[in-house]
Every structure is written in structure tokens, then in C-alpha cells.
Amino acid sequence: MAPIQMVKVSIPVECRVGVPARPAMPTEMLSLGVDLDRFSAAAMAEIELREGYEGELRAALAECVKPLRVERLPAGG
């Protein structure tokens, strides 16, 4: 009987994390010719929304690229 050899091979694994829904951006809902104050308020709100959305995207990406937990077989079989 041949001795057992360990062979390390990368195995692709499907990422099962859902893509976070993109929020509606306040500046996209403004009508043409809106005054500067309303535009500024919408832009500030949008910055907050985008930062939150970016955090969700980063969390999903981190989940997909983290190393898999591998169970090791006992020596000899």
C-alpha cells in the first residue's frame, strides 16, 4: 500500500452572500432647477446613505473572500 500524501489544491467555492440593495439617492429624486439649499441638504443625506451602502458592500465582499474553515482528517486515515 502506498503511503498517504497530503496534496493542497485550491477549490473554488460559491459565495452565497446577497448583494445589498442600492438605496434611492436623494439627489436623483430632485427636480430640475431645485434651489441650492435643497440640493445641499440632499447631497449631505446622500453622503450618509452612500457610506452606509459602502459598508454593506464591504461586509459582503469580506464574507466572500475570507478563508474557509477546513476540517483536518485524523492522521492515518
C-alpha positions as CSV (number, residue, x, y, z in Angstrom):
1,M,0.0,0.0,0.0
2,A,1.3,3.4,-1.0
3,P,1.9,6.0,1.8
4,I,-0.7,8.7,2.2
5,Q,0.4,12.1,0.8
6,M,-1.2,15.5,1.5
7,V,-1.9,17.5,-1.6
8,K,-3.0,21.1,-1.3
9,V,-5.4,22.2,-4.0
10,S,-7.4,25.3,-4.2
11,I,-11.1,24.6,-4.7
12,P,-13.4,27.4,-5.9
13,V,-16.4,27.9,-3.6
14,E,-19.5,29.8,-4.5
15,C,-20.0,33.0,-2.5
16,R,-23.5,32.9,-1.0
17,V,-23.8,36.4,0.2
18,G,-26.6,38.5,-1.2
19,V,-25.9,41.8,-2.9
20,P,-27.2,44.6,-0.8
21,A,-30.0,46.7,-2.3
22,R,-28.8,50.1,-3.5
23,P,-30.7,52.8,-1.7
24,A,-32.5,55.5,-3.6
25,M,-30.2,58.5,-3.7
26,P,-31.8,61.8,-2.6
27,T,-30.1,63.9,-5.4
28,E,-31.6,61.6,-8.0
29,M,-35.1,62.5,-6.8
30,L,-34.7,66.3,-7.0
31,S,-36.5,68.1,-9.7
32,L,-34.6,70.3,-12.2
33,G,-33.9,73.8,-11.0
34,V,-34.1,73.0,-7.3
35,D,-32.6,75.7,-5.0
36,L,-29.1,75.4,-3.6
37,D,-30.3,74.8,0.0
38,R,-32.4,71.7,-1.0
39,F,-29.6,70.4,-3.3
40,S,-27.1,70.8,-0.4
41,A,-29.4,69.0,2.1
42,A,-30.0,66.2,-0.4
43,A,-26.2,65.9,-1.1
44,M,-25.4,65.7,2.6
45,A,-28.1,63.0,3.1
46,E,-26.7,61.1,0.1
47,I,-23.2,61.1,1.5
48,E,-24.5,59.3,4.6
49,L,-26.5,56.8,2.6
50,R,-23.5,56.1,0.3
51,E,-21.3,55.5,3.3
52,G,-23.8,53.0,4.8
53,Y,-24.2,51.3,1.5
54,E,-20.4,51.1,1.0
55,G,-20.2,49.4,4.5
56,E,-22.7,46.8,3.4
57,L,-20.8,46.1,0.2
58,R,-17.5,45.8,2.1
59,A,-19.1,43.4,4.5
60,A,-20.4,41.2,1.7
61,L,-17.1,41.2,0.0
62,A,-15.2,40.3,3.2
63,E,-17.6,37.4,3.6
64,C,-16.8,36.2,0.1
65,V,-13.0,36.4,0.3
66,K,-12.5,35.1,3.9
67,P,-10.6,31.8,4.2
68,L,-12.7,28.7,4.5
69,R,-12.6,26.7,7.8
70,V,-11.0,23.4,6.9
71,E,-11.6,20.3,8.9
72,R,-8.4,18.2,9.1
73,L,-8.6,14.4,8.8
74,P,-7.0,12.5,11.7
75,A,-3.6,11.2,10.8
76,G,-3.6,7.8,9.2
77,G,-7.0,7.9,7.6
